[in-house]
Amino acid sequence: MGFFSFIVLLAIAYLLWRISDQMPDILFRLSEIQRDIAEIRRRNAPTEKAQTTQSDGDSGQ
């Protein structure tokens, strides 16, 4: 049982090492995705404001 626990502990340590090795790449990709989403929202923001202004004006008539 002790040997099996040692093997499991080694496997967990290896997996944690592999995950931590990939962290900088994962964080970089997440920041790129967030930047792209912010850019898309900035592009769509004037369009949404124009639509709400038009619909507000139409409902008042």
C-alpha positions, 0 to 999 in steps of 0.5 A: 500500500505504501508503494502504491501511495508513493506512485500516486503521489509521483503521478500527482506531482508530475501532473501539477508540474505539467500544468504549472509549466503550461500556465504562462501560455494559458494566461497569455491566451486568456488575456488575448481573448479578453482583449479581443472581446473588449475590442468587439464590444467597443465596435458594437457599442455605438451601434447599440446606442444608435439602436436604443436611441432610435427605438426610444424616439419611435416609441414616443410618437 
